[in-house]
Amino acid sequence: MNHSSKVFHASRASAGAARESGVKHHAQRFLRRVAGDLRLRTSEHEIVAEPAERGRGCRVTLRTDRLMLEVADAPERGTVAVSFRTRRGRKDLSGGGDNVVSQEQLGSHAGYEAFLGALRLTNGLDSDRR
């Protein structure tokens, strides 16, 4: 089990706020790790947590000018989904189509490295920052 697995296995058995807090905590840690692995400067990204609303769970996003990486709790399905999409500037919150990342991919070292490669390509990061 690697560093990303805790966000997928956070307890969903407890009610409301406790579940949301656990998912949010693990998602923020995961996104900080991804930002570090992508070598993003603090001024180049932000991590934003949105509380749960009726019909959907909490969402935590890593945002850059060109990329939005989202970890969203889906309580009706009992899962946490990770997806990323392109973005045109900081005001664009809709972006392109979602690219869903499977839990199996993030569970292996090779899969996680491929995931980082896709994020680098989407964000237009230079190869010298790897």
C-alpha positions as CSV (number, residue, x, y, z in Angstrom):
1,M,0.0,0.0,0.0
2,N,1.5,3.3,-1.0
3,H,1.0,6.9,0.3
4,S,-2.2,7.5,-1.8
5,S,-4.2,4.6,-0.4
6,K,-5.3,6.2,2.9
7,V,-7.6,8.6,1.0
8,F,-9.4,5.7,-0.6
9,H,-9.8,3.7,2.6
10,A,-10.9,6.5,4.9
11,S,-13.7,5.3,7.2
12,R,-17.1,6.0,5.7
13,A,-18.9,4.2,8.5
14,S,-19.1,7.2,10.8
15,A,-21.7,9.9,10.2
16,G,-21.4,13.2,8.4
17,A,-18.8,15.5,9.8
18,A,-16.4,12.9,11.1
19,R,-16.3,11.1,7.7
20,E,-15.9,14.4,5.9
21,S,-13.1,15.5,8.2
22,G,-11.2,12.2,7.6
23,V,-11.6,12.3,3.9
24,K,-10.7,16.0,3.7
25,H,-7.5,15.4,5.8
26,H,-6.2,12.5,3.7
27,A,-7.1,14.2,0.5
28,Q,-5.2,17.4,1.4
29,R,-2.2,15.3,2.4
30,F,-2.4,13.4,-0.9
31,L,-2.7,16.6,-3.0
32,R,0.3,18.2,-1.1
33,R,2.3,15.1,-1.9
34,V,1.3,15.4,-5.6
35,A,2.2,19.1,-5.7
36,G,5.6,18.3,-4.1
37,D,6.2,15.5,-6.6
38,L,5.4,17.8,-9.4
39,R,7.7,20.4,-7.9
40,L,5.1,23.1,-7.9
41,R,6.1,26.3,-6.2
42,T,3.7,27.6,-3.5
43,S,2.8,30.5,-5.7
44,E,1.9,28.2,-8.6
45,H,-0.9,26.3,-6.9
46,E,-3.6,26.3,-4.3
47,I,-5.4,23.5,-2.4
48,V,-9.1,24.3,-1.8
49,A,-11.5,22.2,0.3
50,E,-15.2,22.5,-0.3
51,P,-17.6,21.2,2.3
52,A,-20.2,18.5,1.6
53,E,-23.6,19.6,0.4
54,R,-26.8,17.7,0.0
55,G,-26.4,15.0,-2.6
56,R,-22.6,15.1,-2.8
57,G,-19.7,14.7,-0.5
58,C,-16.8,17.0,0.2
59,R,-14.3,17.9,-2.6
60,V,-10.7,18.9,-2.3
61,T,-8.9,20.3,-5.3
62,L,-5.4,21.2,-6.3
63,R,-5.5,24.1,-8.7
64,T,-3.0,25.6,-11.0
65,D,-3.5,28.0,-13.9
66,R,-3.8,25.0,-16.3
67,L,-4.8,22.1,-14.2
68,M,-7.4,21.1,-11.6
69,L,-6.9,17.8,-9.7
70,E,-9.9,16.8,-7.7
71,V,-10.5,14.3,-4.9
72,A,-14.2,14.0,-4.3
73,D,-16.1,11.8,-1.8
74,A,-19.1,10.1,-3.2
75,P,-21.1,8.9,-0.2
76,E,-23.9,7.4,-2.2
77,R,-21.4,5.1,-3.9
78,G,-19.1,4.7,-0.9
79,T,-16.0,5.7,-2.8
80,V,-13.6,8.5,-3.3
81,A,-12.9,9.5,-6.9
82,V,-9.8,11.2,-8.2
83,S,-9.9,13.1,-11.5
84,F,-8.1,15.9,-13.3
85,R,-8.9,18.3,-16.1
86,T,-7.4,21.2,-18.0
87,R,-8.1,24.8,-17.0
88,R,-7.8,28.2,-18.7
89,G,-6.6,30.5,-15.9
90,R,-7.5,30.8,-12.3
91,K,-11.1,31.8,-12.9
92,D,-12.0,28.7,-15.0
93,L,-13.6,26.2,-12.6
94,S,-15.3,24.1,-15.2
95,G,-12.3,23.2,-17.5
96,G,-12.3,20.4,-20.0
97,G,-13.6,16.9,-19.5
98,D,-12.7,14.9,-16.4
99,N,-10.0,12.3,-16.6
100,V,-10.8,9.8,-13.9
101,V,-7.9,8.0,-12.3
102,S,-8.4,4.5,-11.0
103,Q,-7.5,3.4,-7.5
104,E,-5.5,0.5,-8.9
105,Q,-3.3,2.9,-10.9
106,L,-2.5,5.0,-7.8
107,G,-1.9,1.9,-5.8
108,S,1.3,1.0,-7.7
109,H,4.5,2.9,-8.0
110,A,4.6,2.6,-11.8
111,G,0.9,3.7,-12.0
112,Y,1.6,6.7,-9.8
113,E,4.6,7.7,-11.9
114,A,2.4,7.5,-15.0
115,F,-0.2,9.6,-13.3
116,L,2.4,12.2,-12.5
117,G,3.5,12.2,-16.1
118,A,-0.1,12.8,-17.3
119,L,-0.4,15.7,-14.8
120,R,3.0,17.2,-16.0
121,L,1.8,17.0,-19.6
122,T,-1.6,18.5,-18.8
123,N,0.0,21.3,-16.8
124,G,2.7,22.0,-19.4
125,L,5.5,21.5,-16.9
126,D,9.1,21.6,-18.2
127,S,11.2,18.5,-18.1
128,D,13.9,20.3,-16.2
129,R,11.6,20.5,-13.1
130,R,11.3,16.7,-12.8
